[in-house]
Amino acid sequence: MKKASAAKVPAAVWFRRKIAPNWILYLFLLPVLVYAAIFWYVPMFGLVMSFQNYNPGLGFFGSPWVGLANFERFFNSYMCWTLIKNTLWLSLYSFIAGLPVPIILAIVFQYCPHKRFVKTVQTITYAPYFISVVVLVAMLMIFLSPRTGLINIIIKSLGAQPINFMSDAGWFRHIYVWSGVWQGAGWSSIIYTATLSGSDPQLHEAAIIDGASKWKRVWYIDLPVLAPTFIILQVMSIGNIMSVGFEKVYLMQNSANIMVSEIISTYTYTLGIKGGEVSYTTAIGLFNNIVNFVLLLAANFISSKVSKISVM
C-alpha cells in the first residue's frame, strides 16, 4: 500500500517557518541579489542585438531584425577559424600546463617537515597572484627586452644572438601560458592544500606502520583524496575553455604576433568598441558562450558517468 503524499505546505506558512525567523540573514543577501540582477541578468536582454542590425538611435525595439545574418557573416569570414584556433590553442595549452603544478605544490607543502620554510615558500608563491595584469606584462617586457632584458643578457653572455621574444610569434603562446602558470600556481594550490589538510591522518599512520614510502602514500592516499576536488575544478575550467583572458593577450599583442595572438575576445573588442559593430560582435560573443555552455554540460556528463562526480 502506497503512503499518502505529504500535504503541500502553503506559501504563507512556509514563509513564516523558513524566511521570517532568518530575515536578517536574507537582508544581508539582498545587495548581492540586486547586484547580480542588475549586472548579470538584466544585460542578458542585450543578446537580442545578435539578431539585429542594432542602431543606438532606434534602440532594441526599433532596430531592424536580421535573423542569423551576423552569425553567417562570422562563419564565412576569413578570421573565423583563425580566431577559434588561436583561442583554443591558448586555452588548452594553459589548461594542460596548469594541471600538475598546483597539485605538486600542495603535496610538497604537505610533506615538508620545516613548517616555517613552507610558510615562506607559500607566501612567495602566492604573491604573484596579486600582481596586476598590466604590471605583469610590463615585467615581461623588461625581462625579455632584446637590449637590456635579463634573459637576453644571459643569452648574449653565452655567445648567442639576442631574441626579441615579445615580437616573435613563435614565443607568444609559451610566454603567455608559462607566465600565467607562474602567477597562478601558488594561489591555485590553496584549495588542494586545504583538501589534504582535511584528510584522515589515521590513513597515513597506518601506511607508515605498514612500511609505505612517501611516494606510495601520495599515490594511494593523497591523490584519491584530491581526486573529487580536482575533477570539479577541471569540469568548471572546461566550461571556460573558449574564454581566454582579454587583458593580458591584448597587452602582449602587437603587429608582429597578431596572427597567433588575435583571439575572440580581442577581436570583438576591436570591432565592437573601436569599430562600433555592436551586433556583429554580440553574435560572436553569444556563439562563444554557447560553446562554453555545451562543453561544460559535456564535461559534467562524462565526469558523472566515469567518476560518479559532477558539478550538478
N, C-alpha and C positions, 0 to 999 in steps of 0.2 A: 504493500500500500504506500503510495507516494505521500510525502509530507506536504502539508499545506504551505504554500509560499507565504513568506512574511508580508504583512500588510505594508504598503508603501507609506513611508513617513511623510506627512505634509511638509511643504517647504517652510512654512512659518515655524513649525515645531523643530525642524532640522536647524533653522537659523538660530533659534533660541538656545538649542543644545550645543551647537558647534561654533557658531560665529560670535554670538553675543558675549560669552564668557571671556573670549580672547580678542576683544575688539581693539585693544591697544596694539597687539602684535600685527593685526591686519592694517592698522593705521600706519605703522612703520613700513609696511609693504606697499602702501598706496603710491608713494613717489616713484618707486621702481616700475610699478604697473603703468603709471602715467607716462613715464619716460619711454618705456617700451612701446606703448601705444602711439605716442607722437613721433618717435624717431625710427621705429621699426615697421609698424603695421600700417599707419596712415600713408607713408611714402610708397607702399606697395601698389597703391592705386595708380602711381605713375607708370606702371608696366604697360598700361594701355597705350602709351606712346610708341611701343614697339610695333603696333599695328596701325599707326597713323603717320601722316606727314605733318608732324607737330609744328604748330606756329604759336609762339607765346602770345601773340596778339589775339588769336582766336580761342586759345585755351583748349582744355581737354574735349569739350563738347562741340567746339566749332571747327576744330582741325579736321581735314579730310581723312577718311578711312582708306587705308591702302592694303589691308589684309596682311599677307605674308611676304609682301614685296621687299621689306627690309631684310628679312631672313634670306630670301633668294639672292639679293644683292651681295650679302656677306658670303654665302656659299659659292657664288660664282666669281668672287673677287680673287685676284692673284695672290693676295695676302692671307687668305683664309687658312690654308693648310700650313703655311709658314708660321702663322701665329699659334695655331694649335700644336704644331710640332715643338716650337720653342717653349711654350708653356708647359707641355708635358715633359720635355727634357729637364727643365729646371725643377719641376715638382717631383718627378720620380727620382732624379739624382739626389735632391735634398732629402727625400723620404728614405731612400736606401742608406745614404751616408750617415744620416742622423739616427738610424735604428740602434746600433750597438753601443754607441758612446755613453749615453746616459745610464744604461744598464751596467756597463763595465765600471763607471764611476761609482755607482751605488754599491756594487759588490765590493769594490776596493775599500770604500769608506766603511763598509760593514766589518771587514776582516782586519783592517789596520789596527794594531794594538795601541798605537800612540794617538790618543784622542785629541790632544792639543794640536798635533800635526794635522789630523783630519779636519779639525775646525778651521785651521789656517788655510788648508787647501780648498775646503768648501767655500770659504769667503772669497778666495782668489778666483775660483771657477764660477761663482755666482755673479761676481762684479760685472763681467762684460755684458750681461743681460740688460743692465741698466744704462748702457751707453746708447744714446740716440742713434738712429739710422744715419742722420747727417754727419755726426761725429765719426761714426764707424767708417763711412765711405771716405771721409777726409783723411782718416788714419791710413786707409788702404792706399790712397793716392800718394801720401807722404812716404810710406814704407816701400811702395813699389815704383816710385819715381825713377825714370831711366837715368837721371843725372845724380840726384842726391839721395835716393832711396837706399835704406839699409840693405835690402835684398840685392839690389844691383851693385852696391859697393862690394858685397861679398863675392858676387859673380865676377866682377872685374878683377878682384884680388886673386881669383883662381885662374885668370888669364882668358876668360871668355868675354864675349861681347854682351853689353847690357841689353835687357829686354824691356820693351815698352808694354808691360803687362796690361795696363788699362785700355790700350788701343789695339790689342791683339785679340781678334775674335776667338781664337783657339783657347785663350786663357780665361775668357769671361765666365763661363759656367763653373770652372774649377774655383775661381776666386769667389764668386757669389756663394757657392754651396759650402765651401770649407770655412769661409769667414762666418757663415751662419751657424755651422756646427760649433765653431769655437765660441760664438756668442751665446748660444742657447743650451749647450750641453749640460753645464752646471745647474742651470735653473730647471731643466727637464729632469734631472736626476733626483730632484727633491721628492717627487711622488713615489719613485721607486725606493728611495731610502726610507720613506715613511712606511711603505708596504713591508719592506724587510724588517724594520724595527718592530712591526706588529706580528711577526711570525712566531710560532710556538718555540721557545728556547729548549723545550724538552726533546724536540726532534734532533737538534744539534748535539745535545748532551748524550742522547742515545747513540748517535752516529759516531761521536768521539770515543765512547766506550767500546764500540764495535771496531774501532781502528780505521774509520773512514778518513781519507785525506781531505784537505780543503777543496780540491777540485771535485771530488765526489759529493761533498756536502753542497757545493754550488750547483752541481748538475741535478742531484736528486732531491734537494730540499729548496734551495733559493729560487732556481728557475721555475719550478712548478708553482711556488708561492707568487712569483711575479707574473706568471702567465695570464691570469684574468685581467689584471691591470694593463699589461702590455697589449692584449688583444683589444680591449675597449679603446685605448688611446689610438691604436693604429686604425681601427674602424673609423673613428672620428677624423683622423688625419686623411684617410682616403676620401672622405666627404668634402675635403678642401683641396683635392689634387689639382683642380683647374684654377685655383685661386692663389696664384703666386703674389707675394707682397709687391705692391706697386712702388713704394717709395725707394727702396734700395735699388731695384732694377732701373728705375728712371734716373736716379742719381749716378749710377755707374754707366749709363748709356751714352754713347757718342756715335759720330758718323762712321767710325771705323768698325764698330762691333754691332751696328744696328741690325744686321741680318740674323744675328743669333740672340740679341737682347730684346728685340721687339716682341712683346707678349700681349695677350688680350687686354690686360688692364692698362698698359701704357698706350696701346693703340686706341682704346676707347677714350682715354684722357685726351690724346692729341686731337682726335676727330671731334669728340663731344664738347670739350671745354674750349679748346683753341679754334676748332673749325666750326662749331655750332651745329653739328649734325646730331642733334639730340635723339631723334627717333631711331636712326641707324645704330648708334652706339647702345641705346637701350635694348634694342633687339639682340645685339651681340652679348650684352650682359645677361639677358634673360636666357639665352642659349647656354651660356657658361654656367649659370646657376642650375639649370635643368640637368646638365651633365653631372654636376656635383651631387645633386639630389639622387639621381639614378645610381651613381657609383656608391653613395652612402647606403642606399637600400640594398644594393647587390652585395656589398661587403658585409653588411649586417646579417643578411640572409645566409651567406656562405659560412660566416662565423658561427651562427646559431646551429647550423647543420653539422659542421665539422667539430667544433669545440664545445657546443652547447652554451656558449657565452655570447650575449648580444647586448646592444645598447638599449633596444626597445623590447 
